Amino acid sequence: MRVVTNKALVDFSDSHPLASEPLQAWRKIIESRTFGGFADLKSACNSIDRVGNYYVFDICGNKYRIIAAIHFNRQMLFIRQVLTHKEYDAWKR
């Protein structure tokens, strides 16, 4: 699956340096596989939930959240936002 784009992860890491390594590890897992649907994704990334039309990944022991839109038919994952846990709690779904 292709992650569009890595810039969101890098930009978030600029202000949260400890997030860099776990975010890039997550990206490598996503980009190394093909996912047919949510069940396939859940098997690779157990800490994922569906929230409305988005997929929310818990990263680094739930310290960070990646909110993404996924098009399984095109194998593309679009990062909508990267947030801290506190920012996610205030996020308007």
N, CA, C and O of each residue as an XYZ file, in Angstrom:
372
protein
N       0.843     -1.166      0.000
C       0.000      0.000      0.000
C       0.894      1.236      0.000
O       1.957      1.246      0.621
N       0.462      2.253     -0.686
C       1.228      3.499     -0.771
C       0.709      4.499      0.259
O      -0.497      4.718      0.366
N       1.626      5.104      1.016
C       1.274      6.142      1.984
C       1.469      7.498      1.305
O       2.555      7.807      0.814
N       0.410      8.296      1.284
C       0.433      9.631      0.677
C       0.219     10.636      1.795
O      -0.886     10.662      2.337
N       1.114     11.413      2.163
C       2.526     11.481      1.887
C       3.280     11.348      3.195
O       2.705     11.474      4.276
N       4.567     11.093      3.085
C       5.417     10.984      4.270
C       5.630     12.353      4.926
O       6.028     12.423      6.089
N       5.369     13.431      4.197
C       5.581     14.793      4.701
C       4.804     15.041      5.998
O       5.318     15.704      6.899
N       3.595     14.531      6.106
C       2.801     14.719      7.327
C       3.500     14.092      8.532
O       3.476     14.654      9.627
N       4.116     12.941      8.333
C       4.824     12.271      9.420
C       6.097     13.037      9.794
O       6.415     13.188     10.973
N       6.813     13.512      8.786
C       8.038     14.265      9.026
C       7.726     15.591      9.720
O       8.407     15.973     10.672
N       6.702     16.287      9.244
C       6.323     17.565      9.857
C       5.926     17.384     11.319
O       6.306     18.190     12.169
N       5.166     16.335     11.616
C       4.775     16.075     13.000
C       6.005     15.768     13.844
O       6.108     16.214     14.987
N       6.928     15.015     13.287
C       8.156     14.647     14.007
C       9.044     15.845     14.295
O       9.808     15.835     15.260
N       8.949     16.875     13.467
C       9.732     18.090     13.719
C       9.369     18.710     15.065
O      10.237     19.217     15.774
N       8.087     18.668     15.413
C       7.663     19.248     16.694
C       7.544     18.198     17.800
O       7.381     18.545     18.970
N       7.626     16.919     17.435
C       7.571     15.810     18.400
C       8.666     14.802     18.029
O       8.367     13.745     17.472
N       9.919     15.117     18.330
C      11.050     14.284     17.878
C      10.971     12.817     18.288
O      11.442     11.951     17.550
N      10.394     12.522     19.433
C      10.298     11.118     19.869
C       9.339     10.307     19.001
O       9.351      9.077     19.047
N       8.518     10.981     18.221
C       7.551     10.293     17.364
C       8.168      9.807     16.057
O       7.603      8.935     15.396
N       9.295     10.346     15.681
C       9.871     10.054     14.373
C      10.066      8.566     14.108
O       9.582      8.047     13.102
N      10.759      7.888     14.984
C      11.054      6.466     14.766
C       9.785      5.606     14.700
O       9.649      4.815     13.766
N       8.845      5.729     15.660
C       7.634      4.908     15.560
C       6.774      5.235     14.339
O       6.161      4.338     13.760
N       6.723      6.502     13.944
C       5.925      6.858     12.762
C       6.523      6.267     11.497
O       5.796      5.773     10.637
N       7.843      6.315     11.380
C       8.489      5.752     10.187
C       8.417      4.220     10.185
O       8.314      3.607      9.122
N       8.470      3.612     11.352
C       8.304      2.149     11.435
C       6.900      1.758     10.982
O       6.733      0.771     10.266
N       5.890      2.526     11.394
C       4.506      2.275     10.964
C       4.407      2.390      9.446
O       3.804      1.538      8.794
N       5.003      3.451      8.878
C       4.945      3.665      7.435
C       5.561      2.485      6.688
O       5.017      2.036      5.679
N       6.681      1.988      7.175
C       7.345      0.867      6.513
C       6.488     -0.396      6.533
O       6.471     -1.154      5.564
N       5.782     -0.620      7.632
C       4.870     -1.771      7.707
C       3.755     -1.625      6.678
O       3.455     -2.562      5.939
N       3.150     -0.453      6.635
C       2.047     -0.217      5.699
C       2.518     -0.361      4.254
O       1.850     -0.998      3.439
N       3.659      0.226      3.943
C       4.147      0.211      2.560
C       4.714     -1.140      2.127
O       4.950     -1.353      0.938
N       4.933     -2.044      3.065
C       5.519     -3.337      2.705
C       4.482     -4.393      2.347
O       4.834     -5.516      1.987
N       3.212     -4.036      2.443
C       2.159     -5.044      2.240
C       1.032     -4.521      1.365
O       0.922     -3.328      1.082
N       0.204     -5.466      0.951
C      -1.038     -5.172      0.256
C      -2.167     -5.572      1.192
O      -2.119     -6.638      1.806
N      -3.180     -4.726      1.303
C      -4.300     -4.990      2.205
C      -5.599     -5.033      1.414
O      -5.920     -4.103      0.674
N      -6.341     -6.121      1.577
C      -7.599     -6.277      0.871
C      -8.761     -5.562      1.540
O      -9.772     -5.266      0.902
N      -8.611     -5.290      2.819
C      -9.679     -4.623      3.564
C      -9.273     -4.422      5.012
O      -8.120     -4.632      5.389
N     -10.249     -4.008      5.818
C      -9.977     -3.684      7.214
C      -9.422     -4.881      7.984
O      -8.516     -4.720      8.802
N      -9.947     -6.068      7.735
C      -9.487     -7.265      8.460
C      -8.002     -7.528      8.197
O      -7.261     -7.869      9.120
N      -7.568     -7.374      6.951
C      -6.146     -7.550      6.620
C      -5.297     -6.503      7.334
O      -4.226     -6.807      7.860
N      -5.784     -5.284      7.344
C      -5.058     -4.197      8.000
C      -4.977     -4.431      9.499
O      -3.935     -4.192     10.110
N      -6.068     -4.897     10.095
C      -6.117     -5.169     11.531
C      -5.127     -6.267     11.907
O      -4.551     -6.233     12.995
N      -4.924     -7.233     11.028
C      -3.975     -8.314     11.332
C      -2.533     -7.811     11.357
O      -1.697     -8.359     12.075
N      -2.240     -6.771     10.579
C      -0.888     -6.212     10.557
C      -0.700     -5.117     11.602
O       0.386     -4.961     12.160
N      -1.751     -4.369     11.858
C      -1.711     -3.246     12.815
C      -2.892     -3.403     13.756
O      -3.965     -2.850     13.514
N      -2.698     -4.139     14.802
C      -3.801     -4.439     15.716
C      -4.413     -3.194     16.345
O      -5.589     -3.201     16.709
N      -3.641     -2.139     16.475
C      -4.120     -0.927     17.144
C      -4.721      0.055     16.140
O      -4.252      1.183     15.992
N      -5.758     -0.397     15.462
C      -6.462      0.434     14.480
C      -7.952      0.363     14.756
O      -8.483     -0.682     15.132
N      -8.616      1.492     14.562
C     -10.069      1.555     14.715
C     -10.649      2.283     13.527
O      -9.974      3.076     12.869
N     -11.895      2.005     13.267
C     -12.629      2.720     12.231
C     -13.466      3.780     12.927
O     -14.239      3.466     13.832
N     -13.316      5.040     12.510
C     -14.071      6.153     13.089
C     -14.699      6.901     11.914
O     -14.027      7.660     11.216
N     -15.979      6.679     11.710
C     -16.637      7.272     10.547
C     -16.020      6.736      9.277
O     -15.919      5.524      9.089
N     -15.606      7.639      8.404
C     -14.975      7.248      7.145
C     -13.459      7.125      7.251
O     -12.780      6.871      6.256
N     -12.938      7.305      8.448
C     -11.491      7.306      8.641
C     -11.020      6.080      9.419
O     -11.790      5.397     10.094
N      -9.722      5.838      9.292
C      -9.051      4.792     10.054
C      -8.087      5.489     11.000
O      -7.335      6.372     10.587
N      -8.108      5.094     12.269
C      -7.275      5.728     13.282
C      -6.293      4.692     13.820
O      -6.688      3.661     14.364
N      -5.014      4.988     13.655
C      -3.936      4.120     14.114
C      -3.374      4.677     15.410
O      -3.058      5.864     15.491
N      -3.247      3.833     16.422
C      -2.573      4.201     17.669
C      -1.098      3.871     17.501
O      -0.736      2.744     17.164
N      -0.257      4.861     17.738
C       1.179      4.711     17.525
C       1.910      4.945     18.839
O       1.547      5.829     19.614
N       2.930      4.153     19.079
C       3.830      4.335     20.216
C       3.071      4.258     21.544
O       3.099      5.186     22.352
N       2.399      3.133     21.742
C       1.681      2.932     23.000
C       0.578      3.937     23.225
O       0.305      4.331     24.359
N      -0.065      4.359     22.130
C      -1.209      5.267     22.201
C      -0.810      6.717     22.475
O      -1.662      7.527     22.840
N       0.463      7.057     22.307
C       0.897      8.445     22.497
C       0.491      9.321     21.319
O       0.219     10.511     21.481
N       0.453      8.712     20.117
C       0.162      9.453     18.902
C      -0.931      8.735     18.117
O      -1.132      7.530     18.261
N      -1.624      9.495     17.291
C      -2.671      8.926     16.449
C      -2.486      9.401     15.019
O      -2.214     10.576     14.772
N      -2.633      8.492     14.094
C      -2.649      8.822     12.676
C      -4.077      8.624     12.198
O      -4.652      7.546     12.352
N      -4.636      9.663     11.625
C      -5.986      9.589     11.063
C      -5.825      9.540      9.553
O      -5.204     10.420      8.957
N      -6.384      8.512      8.942
C      -6.155      8.295      7.515
C      -7.431      7.892      6.797
O      -8.348      7.308      7.375
N      -7.451      8.226      5.516
C      -8.472      7.713      4.601
C      -7.772      6.656      3.759
O      -6.652      6.864      3.294
N      -8.429      5.534      3.566
C      -7.797      4.434      2.840
C      -8.680      4.010      1.676
O      -9.887      3.818      1.821
N      -8.042      3.871      0.513
C      -8.707      3.347     -0.676
C      -8.078      1.990     -0.970
O      -7.041      1.899     -1.628
N      -8.716      0.947     -0.475
C      -8.157     -0.398     -0.627
C      -8.080     -0.809     -2.096
O      -7.149     -1.510     -2.492
N      -9.041     -0.383     -2.901
C      -9.049     -0.759     -4.314
C      -7.866     -0.167     -5.071
O      -7.420     -0.742     -6.064
N      -7.353      0.972     -4.616
C      -6.203      1.617     -5.249
C      -4.921      1.427     -4.447
O      -3.847      1.849     -4.875
N      -5.037      0.783     -3.268
C      -3.895      0.554     -2.376
C      -3.204      1.872     -2.030
O      -1.984      2.009     -2.125
N      -4.043      2.850     -1.618
C      -3.527      4.164     -1.236
C      -4.077      4.558      0.117
O      -5.272      4.421      0.382
N      -3.182      5.057      0.982
C      -3.540      5.543      2.305
C      -3.187      7.032      2.350
O      -2.032      7.411      2.157
N      -4.184      7.860      2.606
C      -3.993      9.303      2.676
C      -4.007      9.727      4.137
O      -5.003      9.532      4.835
N      -2.903     10.308      4.602
C      -2.834     10.775      5.985
C      -3.585     12.093      6.082
O      -3.229     13.075      5.430
N      -4.625     12.103      6.903
C      -5.403     13.324      7.115
C      -4.761     14.173      8.192
O      -4.596     15.382      8.026
N      -4.394     13.529      9.314
C      -3.767     14.241     10.420
C      -2.929     13.286     11.245
O      -3.180     12.081     11.286
N      -1.929     13.849     11.901
C      -1.155     13.138     12.914
C      -1.298     13.971     14.180
O      -1.009     15.167     14.184
N      -1.742     13.334     15.243
C      -2.061     14.054     16.476
C      -1.465     13.367     17.690
O      -1.179     12.170     17.667
N      -1.283     14.137     18.746
C      -0.971     13.529     20.036
C      -2.272     12.951     20.580
O      -3.351     13.228     20.056
N      -2.163     12.152     21.626
C      -3.365     11.574     22.230
C      -4.301     12.695     22.711
O      -5.513     12.621     22.508
N      -3.748     13.709     23.335
C      -4.550     14.825     23.842
C      -5.235     15.574     22.693
O      -6.409     15.930     22.796
N      -4.509     15.811     21.611
C      -5.103     16.484     20.451
C      -6.218     15.638     19.837
O      -7.236     16.164     19.389
N      -6.009     14.327     19.822
C      -7.030     13.440     19.274
C      -8.316     13.518     20.093
O      -9.412     13.505     19.533
N      -8.186     13.597     21.406
C      -9.383     13.689     22.256
C     -10.222     14.917     21.919
O     -11.441     14.894     22.086
N      -9.584     15.992     21.447
C     -10.297     17.218     21.099
C     -10.702     17.254     19.616
O     -11.406     18.170     19.190
N     -10.267     16.273     18.842
C     -10.529     16.223     17.395
C     -12.014     16.120     17.126
O     -12.725     15.341     17.760
N     -12.472     16.917     16.177
C     -13.887     16.869     15.757
C     -14.027     15.833     14.657
O     -13.457     15.979     13.575
N     -14.775     14.805     14.937
C     -14.953     13.720     13.963
C     -15.941     14.096     12.939
O     -16.223     13.309     12.035
